[in-house]
Amino acid sequence: MLKINESVKVKPGIKDPDNEQFDLGGWQGRIIEIDDSAPSEVLVTIAWDSQTLREMPKQFVEDSIRDGLDFSEMTLLAEEVELTEARDKAQDSRDVIQKLEAENNWAEFDEQGKRIKAMEDACENEFDLIDLWFEHLGKTVKLPIKARYIGEPTQNLRPGAEILINDFADADYDYGVLGSATYQNRRVQVPLCDVEVLNSNKNTETLEDYIVWFVNR
């Protein structure tokens, strides 16, 4: 009878129940939950140990995050695992999980997330990254672009107002990249994180990447 905190190893040939392209044979961890409400089909939830976390395929981590699953643990049938000796301490696993989460924090955004991650990897700190976005927007986005203002009400703009972005005016650490826009024949300046692009297309891709990055940073 398996017990909480015991170390177990997945038997050869066992596949990921959510994605059969991943063979779990040899993956190891600690039991953190047992569901024996159905005696004929006892389930165990396993928190993977640090060695398994380090060795698991990068695609498995990315797919799990994108699909809203927890890559650090899994529930299997008790008959699909066997007892083994522990290879580390629980804290070791937590350290690796933290590292993997930091490396894959944009995985849920799929291809857009890869582009955002590439921008982050090009800078050592967020202060420089704002300037890099400002430069990248100027090089890759053809203006003007139609957008909808979705920020807080201001003296000149209300949520839902349709504006025409004519220029990337400045970059500020607190407000991000600022756009110069036209609204009802008036010139207004808006943080681009407070706009929603209308008529999304290849030309607006970098602007939409920036907005997602700034809102979720």
N, C-alpha and C positions, 0 to 999 in steps of 0.2 A: 504494500500500500504506500503510494507516494505521499510525501508530506511537504508542507510549505517550507521554503528556504533550501530544500534539497537541490543539488546540482544534477541536471539531466542533459543527455545528449540525444539529438534526433537520430533515429535509426536510418540506415541507408535507403535511398529511393523515395523518401517522403518528400512530397512537393508542397510548395506554398499553396494553401487552400484558396487564396485570392488571386494567385497568378502562377500557373503551373510551369512557367518557363524557369522558375527558380527552384533548384534542388536544395532542400534543407539538410540533407544527410550530413551529419557531423557537426551541425551548429549546436552550440552549447550555451546553457544559461541556468538561472535559478527559478524555481517554481514560486510564483507570487500569489497564485490563486488556484483553487481546485473547485470544480463544479461537479458534484456527484449526485445531483438531483435526479439524474437518470442513470442508475447503477450499470446499465448495459452500455453506456456511452459516457464515461467519465472524461471531463475536459480539464486540461491544465493550461494555465497561462504562464508563459516563460518570459522572464526578462533576460535578454541576451547578455552574455558576459563580454568583457572588453575585447578579448581576442576575436570573438565572432563579429562584434561590431566593426572592428578594424578591417576584417577580411571580407565582410559581405560586399556584394557587387554594388558599385556606385549607382547603377541603374535601379537596383532594388530600393535604395534609400530615396532616390528622386521620385520613383513611381509611387512609393508609399506616401510621401509628403504631398504629391500632386493629388492623390486619391483620398486624402484625408485620413490615412492610416498611420499607426505608430510603428515606425521601423524598429524601435528598440524592444518590442515585445510581440509575442504571438500566442494565440490559443490553438492547441492541438489536442488530439485524442491522447489519453494516457498511454494507450497501447503503441503509440507512434514514437515514444521516447523511452530511454533507459537510464538508470542511475549511473553517475560517473563522479569523478573527483573534481572539486572546485579548482579553477585555475587562477582566480583573482579574488578581489574583494568588491563589494557592491559599489564602493566609491570609485573604483577604477572604471566601471561601466559608466557611471554618471559623468566622469571627466570626458570620456570618448563621445558620449551622446552630445554633450555641450559643444564639442568641437565639430561634430558632424552637422549639428543644427546650424552652426554659424557658417559652415561651408555650403550648406544647401538651403539657406533661408529664402531663396527666390525660386526654388524648384516647383512650387505650386503654380507659378505663372508660366510654366512650360517654355516655349521659345522666347517669349518676351522676357521671362526671368533670366534666360541665358544671356540676352543682350544687356540687361541691367547688371548682372553679375560681372560681365566683361568690363563695364564702366567702373564698377567698384574696384575691380582688380587692378585697374590702371592708376589708381590713386592710393596714397598711404593714409590719408585722412579725409574726413568729410568736408573740411574747409576747402581743400583743393578740388574736391569732387563737384561742389557747386559751380566753381569756375569752369571745370571740364565740361559739365552739362551745358553751360552757357555757350561755350565755344562750339561744342558738338551740334547744338541746336542751330546755331548760325550757319554751320557748314552743310547741314543735311536737310533742313526744312525750308521749302520754298514758300514765302509769304506773298499775299495775305492768306489767313486761314479763318474760316468761320467757326465760332465757338459759342458756348452758352455759359454764362456766369453762374456758379453754384455756391459761391461763398456767402459770407454774412452780409446783410444789407449795409450799404454805405451811402454817403451823400449823393453819389452819382450813379450807383448801380443797385439793382434789386435782384434777388435770386431768380433765374429764368431769363434774364435779359440776354438777347443775342448780340454778340459783339464781333468785330472784325479785327483780328490781331494783325498789326502791320509791322511790328518790329520787336526784337528781343532787347529790351532797354537796359537792363542791369541785372546783377546777381547779388543777392543778400543772404547771409547765412540763416537768418531767422525766417525770412519769407521766400527764400529760394529765388528762382529766376523770375524777373518781372517783365511783363509784356506791355508794350504800348499798343492801345487798341482804340477803335472808333465805336461810339455808341450814340445814336441819334445825333449825328453830326458833331459830337463832342469828342475830344481826345481824353482818354482815361488810362490810368496805369493799373494793372491788375497782377497779383501773383498768379503765375501759370498753374499752380497747384489748385487754384479755385475756379478752373474752367473745365468744361467738358467739350471735347472736339466734336464738331458736327461734320458729317460726311467723311468718316474715317477712311483712310486709304494709305498707300505706301508712303506718300509724301508726309503724312502726319504721324508716322510710326515713331520717330524719335521723340516728338512732343508727347505722345501718349505714354511712351516708356518713361519719360521724365516724370510725368504726373503720377504714375503708379509708384515709381521709386520714392518720390518725395512724400507721398501720403503714407507709405508703408515703411519708411526708413526707421 
